[in-house]
Amino acid sequence: MTSDVNERIGHVRALGESICNALCQEVFKSGLPVNRIDPSLQRAQFKLSRDVYDGSYALIGTWSDPRGHKQGEILFHSDGTFFAEYDVISEHPTKPQWFIEAVTAWGNDQQLKSELRLLPSVS
């Protein structure tokens, strides 16, 4: 299974690096430092997960902090689409009425979209 995982990572490496960059840039646009999060492909632990409906395999990467707590996930579906999210957990630096829970990205190799997931601040 490890060789299958490594092969799939090789196929999505360029897209994955673009996704990681988009996550960082979205956080940076909010006013937080670009190094506030670290969603690099090298830090992710990857596995294949079988879809019970169609039998295809998705590649799932999980990011964890030094204590082993999950920080985020990147999911590459067999049809070429993806979804990624990474915890930010911070007050919004320029909009005090908002709290940044996470940053997300989704799309395919032709279109990549990203945004912050905001919650109303309870100050």
N, C-alpha and C positions, 0 to 999 in steps of 0.2 A: 504494500500500500504506500510506503514511503516514496518509492520511485514514481508512482502515479501522482502523488501530491506534488513532488518536485517538478514533474512534467507540466502539470496544470499551472503551477506558480510561474514557470518559464513562459507559458503562453500568455499570461495576464500581467507580467511584470511591468511593462511600459504603461498600461492602463492603470495598474495599481499605484504606480508612482505618481501619475497624474491625479488620481483620486486623493492620495495622501497630501499632495501639494494643495489641492483645492480645499481640503479640510483646514489646513493651516492658514491659507490665504483668507478664508471666510472668517476665521477667528481674528486674524490681523486687521481685517477691515472694520471689525467692531471696536477697535482701539486697544485690544489686548496685545501683548507682545507675541510675535510669531512663534516663539519657542514655548508658549503657554501649554501647547500640547505636542505630543511626539508620536504621531501615527505612521511610523515607518514600516515598510514591509518586512524589514529585517527583524523588527521587534515582535512581529505577530507570530503566533503559534497556529499553524495551518492543519486542517484535516478535511477529508471529503465526507459529505453527508448525502445519503441516498434519499431522493424524493419518493415517498411511498406511492404517490399517484402515478407518475410517469416513469419511474425507475432511473431517471437521470441523476447525475451526481453534481452537487454544488461544492465549490471550494469555499471554506469558511476559515477566516483568520480572526483570531482573538488577541486583543491587546490587554495586558495586565500590568498593574503597578508592581513595585518591588515586593509587596506583601502578598501578591497573588490575586488581588481583587480585580475584577474585570473593569477595564476602562473603555473598551469599545470593540467593535466588530466590523469586519468587511466580508461581504458575501458576493461571490461571483456565481451567478446561475449559469446553467449549461446553455441557455439560449443567448448568452452574451450580455445580459443585463446584470447590473450590480446594485448593491445598497451598502452604504457604510455609515457608521455613527461612532462618535467619540465623545466621551463625557468632558465637559468644560467646567461646570459647577463654579460659576462666578457671577458676581453682580455685574451688570452691564456697565462698562466704564463711562459711557456717555449718555445713557438713558436710565436714570435711577428708578424708573417705574418698572424696569424689566430685569429679570435674572436669567442668565444663560445656562440652560441645563446641558445642552449638547450641541454639536455641529453634525450635520448629516450631508451625505452626497448620494446621488442616484443617477441612473441613466444607462448608457451603453458606450461602446467605443466611438460612436458618432456624436453623442450629446451627453455632457456631464453637467449636472446641476448640483448646487449646494446651498445650504442655508443654515442659520442658527435656529435651534429649537429654544424658544423663549417662554418663560413663565412670568406671570405678573409678580412683582416684588411685594412682599408682605412686611414692609417696614413700618 
